[in-house]
Amino acid sequence: MKKSIVSFSVNHPISVLMVILAIILLGVISVFNIKVDFLPSLQERNILITTEFEGISCDEMQKLITIPVEDSFTSLKGIKNINSVTRDGISLVNIELHWGTDIDLALSESREIIDSCYITLPSGCEKPIAKIYNPLQTDTISFAVIPKDNDLSYCRYLIDNEIKQRIQRIKGVGSVTVTGGEKEEIQILLHKSEVESKKLTLDTISNILASSNFEYPAGTIREGNKEILLKTSGLYSNINQILDTPLAYNEGGVLRISDIGTVKKTSKEKDSFFIYNGCEAISIEIKKNATTSPIVLSKNIKNEIKNLQNLYGKNYDFLITNDASIQIKSSIFQLLLSALIGIIITFAILFFFFRTLRTSLVVASLIPLSMITSFISLYVFNKSLNLLSLAGITVGIGMVIDNSTVVVENIQRWISEKKSNSFVNNIIGATTEVILSSLGSSLTTIVVFIPFFFLDGLLGEIFSDMAITIISSILFSCILSMTYIPAIVFLLYKNKVVTKSNKAERS
């Protein structure tokens, strides 16, 4: 079997080279389609449950919201740990799952649990929201929006209602967070004596205002196959409409909000600030989803920023404040530079021992070929090109040429000792002689890295990319040493051997 493989490669060198060219083509396709990231993609296994209840103190939120929500989620399958953070008006419950738990299924079950527990929560609190949360994920890109007229209130309104939606529609965006700015609110200031004299309560007034500020469905109209939904708009459009809201009827006529209080437009109390170059502005932080390359997302966001600058550039400046893709590109460039230096040093060592440029190039050509195979393996296994996978390629540079060096050296020995009268038989015999030792050496190295695939938790997730690149490059280099190397040696040296034979015959 081993001799037939070598024999076929030597007797059909063009076929072997065509296969190599096909592999190179696949490698090029893989390079352009593979994801690029800073670190390997880690399995998401955290679910964050957020519950808001405005006006409730931290202690009350703990008793009324956080503890009941935690108790409800103890039945979630695959749960490892639950921790929570409670502040005034907000409860955050972080659920950590075991490695290997299906996060999408857990998220679906979480929403079912929320539907059940929401009934038991106090009236007036918002329904809990469950979303996948990655505590290790940092912002992919963030940019500042600076209003030229210093109107932070309208700038925040524009971001919340238009710009944020545009960014969320970009492919690969996981979450968008807005920091800073001012939010407008309507304050209704009631006179305590008037409210008490009219025998009204704050709950009564609040319910009347809520029912008056509502859009009501008004049925449907059918037009052929189309069904048009109708609604009556009952939303407040200005402050005067709030003042004219009727509260009750008494002897003096209709009692309105204006009779017992005043209404004014103001800004909410700020819960966040963002300062850029000494000026108050608004920051938009964007995180990628689990399947998107930060470099691709960063490029898409920059294109969108250009569009925003064209639309709103007269009134706002859009400036990038943080871009993770720059650090990723820099780190990958440094690793690629290290790999290139390693290739040059390896070639120099080969040239020192072989003393011929042609032979050194033949053996050194296995380094880029093995790297291409690593790219294909990463693409096939849906892994990313990151620091650890590139580190694996760099580590494998010196190991991938071992088998080929032995094969070339043995071929030279067979030819110099003339162990066979045929040049082809010398190549086949020399290669076949060292196949078992080469295969054993490769398998010994590969076995060392196989346990990385069986590591549990974080270590397995991180180092599997490195193991894939090292194993694939070493395995492919072993295959090349008994196919590509004898074939290319035959093509490069057959004319030289024929010339020597003709000279010998003439002499």
C-alpha positions in Angstrom: 0.0 0.0 0.0 2.7 2.5 1.0 4.8 1.6 -2.0 1.9 2.0 -4.4 1.2 5.5 -3.1 4.8 6.6 -3.6 4.9 4.8 -7.0 1.8 6.5 -8.2 3.1 9.9 -7.1 6.5 9.5 -8.9 4.9 8.1 -12.1 2.1 10.7 -12.2 3.7 13.9 -10.8 1.4 16.2 -12.8 -1.6 14.6 -11.2 -0.1 15.2 -7.8 0.6 18.8 -8.6 -2.9 19.3 -9.9 -4.3 18.0 -6.5 -1.9 20.4 -4.7 -3.2 23.3 -6.8 -6.8 22.3 -6.0 -5.9 22.3 -2.3 -4.2 25.8 -2.7 -7.4 27.1 -4.3 -9.5 25.7 -1.4 -7.1 27.4 1.0 -7.5 30.7 -0.7 -11.3 30.4 -0.6 -11.1 29.5 3.1 -8.9 32.5 3.9 -11.4 34.9 2.4 -14.4 33.3 4.1 -12.9 32.3 7.5 -13.9 34.4 10.5 -11.2 36.6 12.1 -11.3 37.3 15.8 -9.1 38.2 18.7 -9.7 34.9 20.7 -11.5 31.7 19.9 -15.3 31.8 20.0 -16.5 30.7 23.4 -19.8 28.9 24.0 -22.3 31.4 25.4 -23.7 30.1 28.7 -25.0 33.1 30.6 -28.6 34.3 30.6 -29.4 37.7 32.1 -32.9 38.4 33.6 -33.6 42.1 33.8 -36.7 43.4 35.7 -37.5 47.1 36.1 -39.8 48.6 38.7 -39.5 52.4 38.9 -39.7 54.1 42.3 -38.9 51.0 44.4 -36.0 51.1 46.7 -33.2 48.5 46.6 -34.4 46.6 49.7 -38.0 46.4 48.4 -36.7 45.3 45.0 -34.7 42.5 46.6 -37.8 41.2 48.5 -40.5 41.7 45.9 -38.6 41.0 42.6 -35.1 39.5 42.9 -35.8 36.6 45.4 -39.1 35.5 43.6 -37.3 35.5 40.2 -34.3 33.5 41.6 -36.7 31.0 43.1 -38.6 30.6 39.8 -35.4 29.8 37.9 -34.1 27.1 40.1 -36.0 24.6 37.9 -34.1 25.6 34.8 -32.3 22.7 33.2 -28.5 22.8 33.0 -28.2 25.6 35.6 -24.8 25.8 37.4 -25.0 29.0 39.4 -27.3 32.0 40.0 -26.2 35.4 41.2 -28.0 38.7 41.3 -27.4 42.5 41.5 -30.2 44.7 42.9 -30.4 48.4 42.7 -33.1 51.0 43.1 -35.8 50.2 40.5 -33.9 47.4 38.8 -33.1 43.7 39.4 -30.4 41.8 37.5 -30.3 38.0 37.8 -27.4 36.3 36.1 -27.9 32.5 35.4 -24.7 30.5 34.5 -25.2 27.2 32.7 -23.0 24.2 32.6 -20.7 23.8 29.6 -22.4 22.0 26.8 -25.9 23.2 27.6 -27.9 24.4 24.6 -28.2 28.1 25.2 -31.1 28.6 22.8 -33.2 25.9 24.4 -32.4 27.4 27.9 -33.4 30.8 26.7 -36.7 29.5 25.4 -37.3 27.7 28.8 -36.4 31.0 30.6 -39.1 32.9 28.7 -41.6 30.2 29.7 -40.6 30.5 33.3 -41.0 34.3 33.1 -44.5 33.9 31.8 -45.4 31.8 34.8 -43.7 34.0 37.5 -44.8 37.3 36.1 -48.3 36.7 37.4 -47.0 36.5 41.0 -44.9 39.8 40.8 -46.4 43.1 42.1 -48.6 45.0 39.7 -46.8 48.0 38.1 -43.5 46.3 37.6 -42.2 45.6 34.1 -42.2 42.1 32.7 -38.8 40.5 33.2 -36.6 40.3 30.0 -34.3 37.3 29.3 -31.4 37.6 27.0 -28.1 35.8 26.3 -25.2 37.5 28.1 -21.5 37.1 27.6 -19.5 38.6 30.6 -16.2 38.3 28.7 -17.4 40.1 25.6 -16.2 43.7 25.2 -17.4 46.4 22.9 -16.5 45.7 19.2 -16.7 49.4 18.3 -18.0 52.6 19.9 -18.5 56.1 18.6 -19.4 59.5 20.0 -22.3 61.7 18.8 -21.5 65.3 19.5 -24.3 67.9 18.9 -23.0 71.1 17.5 -25.7 73.2 19.2 -25.1 71.3 22.6 -28.8 70.2 22.6 -28.2 66.8 24.3 -31.9 66.2 24.8 -32.9 66.2 21.2 -29.7 64.3 20.3 -30.6 61.5 22.7 -34.2 61.5 21.3 -32.8 61.2 17.7 -30.4 58.3 18.8 -33.1 56.4 20.6 -35.7 56.7 17.9 -33.7 56.6 14.6 -30.0 56.0 14.8 -30.1 53.1 17.2 -32.7 51.3 15.0 -30.4 51.8 12.0 -27.5 50.3 13.8 -29.5 47.3 15.1 -30.4 46.4 11.6 -26.8 45.9 10.5 -25.9 42.3 10.1 -23.8 40.9 13.0 -24.8 43.5 15.6 -25.5 41.8 19.0 -26.4 44.7 21.2 -26.4 48.5 21.2 -25.9 50.5 24.4 -26.4 54.3 24.6 -24.6 56.3 27.3 -25.1 59.9 28.2 -27.4 62.6 27.0 -30.7 63.8 28.5 -34.2 62.3 28.2 -37.2 64.5 28.2 -40.2 63.8 30.5 -43.5 65.4 31.4 -43.9 66.3 35.1 -47.4 66.8 36.5 -47.2 68.8 39.7 -50.3 68.5 41.8 -51.3 70.8 44.7 -51.8 68.6 47.8 -54.5 70.7 49.3 -56.6 70.7 46.1 -56.2 67.0 45.6 -57.3 66.3 49.2 -60.2 68.7 49.0 -61.6 67.0 45.9 -61.2 63.7 47.6 -58.9 62.3 44.9 -56.0 59.9 45.2 -52.7 59.7 43.2 -53.6 56.2 42.0 -57.0 57.5 40.7 -55.4 60.4 38.8 -52.6 58.1 37.5 -55.2 55.6 36.1 -57.2 58.3 34.5 -54.2 59.8 32.7 -53.1 56.3 31.6 -56.5 55.5 30.1 -56.6 58.9 28.4 -53.2 58.4 26.7 -53.9 55.3 24.7 -54.5 54.1 21.2 -57.7 52.1 20.8 -58.3 49.5 18.1 -61.2 50.4 15.9 -61.8 47.2 13.9 -60.7 46.3 10.4 -61.7 47.1 6.8 -61.5 44.4 4.1 -60.5 45.4 0.6 -60.3 42.3 -1.6 -57.7 40.0 -0.1 -56.3 42.8 2.0 -57.2 43.5 5.6 -56.6 47.0 7.0 -56.4 47.5 10.7 -57.9 50.7 12.1 -57.1 52.4 15.4 -58.2 55.6 17.0 -55.4 57.8 18.3 -55.9 59.0 21.9 -52.3 59.9 22.6 -51.4 63.3 24.1 -49.7 65.5 21.5 -49.0 68.6 23.7 -49.1 69.8 27.3 -52.4 71.6 27.0 -54.2 68.4 26.3 -52.9 67.0 29.6 -54.1 70.1 31.4 -57.6 69.6 29.8 -57.9 66.0 30.9 -61.2 65.6 32.9 -60.9 64.0 36.3 -64.4 64.2 37.7 -67.7 66.0 37.6 -68.9 68.1 40.5 -71.2 71.0 41.3 -68.8 73.4 39.7 -68.7 71.4 36.4 -65.8 69.4 35.0 -62.7 69.0 37.2 -59.6 69.1 35.1 -55.8 68.6 35.8 -55.4 72.4 35.4 -57.7 72.9 38.4 -55.5 71.0 40.8 -52.0 71.3 39.4 -49.6 72.3 36.7 -47.7 70.5 33.9 -44.2 71.2 32.6 -41.7 69.6 30.2 -38.3 68.9 31.8 -35.4 66.4 31.7 -35.1 63.2 33.6 -32.4 62.9 36.2 -29.3 61.7 34.4 -28.3 58.1 35.1 -25.1 58.2 32.9 -22.6 60.8 31.6 -20.2 60.7 28.7 -17.4 63.2 28.2 -15.3 63.4 25.0 -12.4 65.8 24.7 -13.8 67.9 27.6 -17.3 68.2 26.0 -20.4 66.3 27.1 -21.6 64.0 24.3 -23.4 60.7 23.8 -21.7 57.4 23.3 -23.0 54.4 21.3 -21.3 51.1 22.2 -21.9 48.1 19.9 -21.1 44.5 20.6 -21.0 41.7 17.9 -23.0 38.5 18.1 -21.3 35.2 18.5 -21.0 34.3 14.8 -19.7 37.6 13.4 -16.1 38.7 12.9 -15.4 41.9 14.7 -13.4 43.1 11.6 -16.4 42.6 9.3 -18.8 44.3 11.8 -16.4 47.2 12.3 -16.2 47.8 8.6 -20.1 47.7 8.4 -20.4 50.2 11.3 -17.9 52.6 9.7 -19.9 52.5 6.5 -23.0 53.3 8.5 -21.3 56.2 10.3 -20.4 57.7 6.9 -24.1 57.5 6.0 -25.1 59.1 9.3 -22.5 61.9 8.7 -24.0 62.6 5.3 -27.5 62.7 6.8 -26.9 64.6 10.1 -23.4 66.1 9.5 -24.7 69.7 9.6 -25.9 69.3 13.2 -23.8 66.4 14.7 -20.3 65.0 14.6 -19.8 61.3 14.6 -16.3 60.2 16.0 -15.1 56.7 16.6 -13.8 56.4 20.1 -12.9 52.6 20.3 -12.4 50.0 17.6 -11.4 46.5 18.7 -10.6 45.5 15.1 -7.5 47.7 15.1 -6.0 45.7 18.0 -7.0 42.4 16.3 -5.4 43.4 13.0 -2.2 44.5 14.8 -2.0 41.3 16.8 -2.6 39.1 13.8 0.0 41.1 11.8 2.6 40.5 14.6 1.9 36.8 14.5 2.1 36.6 10.8 5.4 38.5 10.9 6.7 36.0 13.5 5.6 33.2 11.2 7.4 34.8 8.2 10.6 35.2 10.3 10.3 31.5 11.3 10.0 30.5 7.6 13.1 32.5 6.7 15.1 31.0 9.5 13.9 27.5 8.7 14.9 28.0 5.0 18.3 29.3 6.1 18.9 26.2 8.2 17.8 23.9 5.3 20.1 25.7 2.9 23.0 25.4 5.4 22.6 21.6 5.5 21.6 20.8 1.9 23.9 23.4 0.3 21.6 23.6 -2.7 19.0 26.3 -3.3 16.7 23.9 -5.2 16.5 21.3 -2.6 16.0 23.8 0.2 13.1 25.4 -1.7 11.5 22.0 -2.2 11.5 21.2 1.5 10.6 24.7 2.6 7.6 24.8 0.2 5.9 22.4 2.7 5.5 25.3 5.2 3.0 27.4 3.1 1.3 24.3 1.9 0.7 23.1 5.5 -0.4 26.5 6.6 -3.0 26.5 3.8 -4.3 23.1 5.1 -4.7 24.7 8.5 -6.8 27.4 7.1 -9.0 24.8 5.4 -9.4 22.9 8.6 -10.4 26.0 10.6 -13.0 26.8 7.9 -14.4 23.2 7.8 -14.7 23.1 11.6 -16.2 26.6 11.7 -13.4 28.0 13.8 -11.9 31.5 13.6 -8.5 32.8 12.6 -7.4 34.1 16.0 -4.3 34.5 18.2 -4.3 30.9 19.3 -5.0 29.3 16.0 -2.3 31.4 14.4 0.0 30.5 17.3 -0.6 26.9 16.4 0.4 27.5 12.8 3.5 29.3 14.0 4.4 26.5 16.4 4.0 23.9 13.6 6.4 25.7 11.2 9.4 23.8 12.4 7.7 20.4 12.7 6.1 20.2 9.3 9.4 19.9 7.4 10.9 17.0 9.5 9.5 14.2 7.5 10.3 15.8 4.1 13.8 16.5 5.2 14.4 12.9 6.0 12.8 11.8 2.7 14.9 14.1 0.6 18.1 13.2 2.5 17.4 9.5 2.0 16.7 10.0 -1.7 20.0 11.7 -2.1 21.7 8.9 -0.3 20.1 6.2 -2.5 21.0 8.1 -5.7 24.7 8.7 -4.6 25.1 5.0 -3.5 23.3 3.8 -6.7 21.2 1.3 -4.9 19.1 0.9 -8.0 20.0 1.4 -11.7 16.7 3.3 -12.2 16.3 6.9 -11.0 12.6 6.3 -10.4 13.2 3.2 -8.4 15.8 5.1 -6.3 13.1 7.7 -5.4 10.4 5.1 -4.7 12.7 2.9 -2.6 14.2 5.7 -0.6 10.8 7.2 0.2 9.2 3.9 1.0 12.1 3.0 3.4 11.4 6.0 5.7 7.6 6.1 5.4 6.9 4.1 8.6 9.3 6.1 10.7 7.9 9.4 9.3 4.3 8.2 10.0 5.2 7.1 13.5 6.9 10.4 14.2 3.9 12.3 13.0 1.4 10.2 14.9 3.4 10.6 18.1 3.3 14.4 17.8 -0.4 14.3 16.9 -1.4 12.2 19.9 0.1 14.8 22.2 -2.5 17.4 21.0 -5.6 15.1 20.8 -6.4 15.4 24.6 -7.1 19.1 24.0 -10.4 18.1 22.4 -11.5 16.3 25.5 -10.8 19.1 28.0 -13.9 20.4 29.7 -14.9 24.0 30.0 -12.8 27.0 29.1 -9.5 25.3 28.4 -11.1 23.0 25.8 -12.9 25.9 24.1 -9.7 28.0 23.9 -7.0 25.4 23.0 -9.1 23.3 20.5 -8.3 25.9 17.7 -4.6 25.6 18.3 -4.8 21.8 18.4 -6.7 21.7 15.1 -4.1 23.8 13.3 -1.1 21.8 14.6 -2.7 18.4 13.9 -3.9 19.3 10.4 -0.5 20.8 9.4 1.5 17.9 10.7 -0.8 15.2 9.2 -0.8 16.9 5.8 2.9 17.4 5.9 3.3 13.7 6.5 1.1 12.9 3.5 3.0 15.4 1.3 6.3 13.8 2.3 5.3 10.6 0.6 3.4 12.1 -2.4 4.4 15.7 -3.2 8.1 15.4 -2.3 9.0 12.3 -4.4 6.9 13.8 -7.3 8.6 17.2 -7.2 12.0 15.6 -6.8 11.4 13.5 -9.9 10.3 16.5 -11.9 13.3 18.7 -10.8 16.1 16.2 -11.1 15.1 13.8 -13.9 16.7 16.0 -16.6 19.8 16.3 -14.6 20.1 12.5 -14.1 19.4 11.9 -17.8 22.1 14.3 -18.8 24.6 12.6 -16.5 23.7 9.2 -17.9 24.2 10.4 -21.5 27.6 11.8 -20.6 28.6 8.5 -19.0 27.5 6.5 -22.1 29.5 8.8 -24.4 32.6 8.5 -22.3 
